[in-house]
């Protein structure tokens, strides 16, 4: 299965327009944003757990990264409420479930094989946020030689200079909206720009976004 699998091409998806597709486990559904492979695949998806649902034990040979968008997602390491950012490195395994139900943004098989860091960050913790450019606050989530992951808050009316993206960029809009040269992206939008792109961002409404850069070099 291939969905937006060519990483050299720009891709933009309004996830709200996608159907929920059943997974192999009852009560677990997916909206596929990008995918290259079958059940074991390089993938970026929204995954929705119905209340009381679970997924069988499995190993992440090339890692798993997720952000909880709604509800509470659980495994044997803890309960992760809305706003939790989690990285389970290559070689890790778990048994995921959700008692009340949950929706997560999840990225699979996209980590450096040598990465061994577990990450758990509560993005609701205001004390961890930092000042960025004018009209911007940022929360660092993860950084290494392969990628840089942050959450960004943009004020209403924010406008930024054009920036080069030598390693590409990827966004998921958590709230509000923003625009660039090629369109406007509202809540639930996913955008991927290939390596070598440039981008000029404005936000009339203000926005909170997840952003990953460098990983598409």
QUIWO-V263690 format. One record per pair of residues at least 6 apart in sequence whose ideal C-beta (glycine too) atoms are under 7 Angstrom apart, sorted by the first residue. I is the first residue (numbers start at 1). J is the second residue. Records with the same first field share a line. If there is no record, write none. Layout:
# QUIWO-V263690
I->J  J
This chain:
# QUIWO-V263690
1->35  37  38  41
2->35  36
3->32  34  35
4->11  33  34
5->34  35  36
7->194  216
8->194
9->194
10->192  193  194
11->34  192
12->183  185  189  191
13->33  189  190
14->188  189
15->31  33  46  188  189  190
16->188
18->31
20->29  31  48
21->29  30  32
22->29
23->29  30
24->39
25->55  56
26->53
27->49  50  53
28->47  49  53  55
29->48
30->45  46  47
31->45  46
32->43  45
33->44  45  190
34->43  44  192
35->41  43
36->42
41->108  109
42->108  109  110
43->108  109
44->107
45->106
46->103  105
47->104  106
48->103
49->73  98  101  102
50->101
51->98  99  100  101
52->99
53->97  98
54->95  96  97
55->96
57->93  95
58->93
59->93
60->88  90  92  93  108
61->90  91
62->90  109  110  111  113
63->88  89  90  109  110  111  115
64->88  106  108
65->87  107
66->86  104  105  106
67->85  104  105  210
68->80  81  82  83  84  102  104
69->82  103  104  105
70->82  102  103
71->82  98  100  101  102  103
72->79  80  81  98  99  100  102
73->80  96  98  102  104
74->80  97  98  99
75->94  95  96
76->94  95
77->94
80->86
83->122  123  124
84->120  122
85->119  121  123  141
86->119  120
87->117  118  119  142
88->94  118
89->111  115  116  117  118
90->111  113  115
105->172  210
110->215
112->144  146
115->144
119->142
121->141
123->139  151
128->139
129->137  138  139
130->137  138
131->137
132->138
133->160
135->154  155  158
136->152  153  154  158
137->153
138->150  151  152
139->150  151
140->150
141->149  150  151
142->149
146->214  215
147->212  214  215
148->213  214
149->212
150->211
151->208  210
152->209  211
153->208
154->178  203  206  207
155->206
156->205  206
157->204
158->202  203
159->202
160->201
162->198  199  200
163->198  199
164->198
165->193  197  198  199  213
166->195  196  217
167->195  213  214  215  216  217
168->193  194  195  197  213  215  216  217
169->193  197  199  211  213
170->191  192  211  212
171->185  191  209  210  211
172->190  209  210
173->185  186  187  188  189  207  209
174->187  208  209  210
175->187  207  208
176->187  203  205  206  207  208
177->184  185  186  187  203  205  207
178->185  201  202  203  207  209
179->202
180->199  200  201
181->200
185->191
193->199
194->216
195->216  217
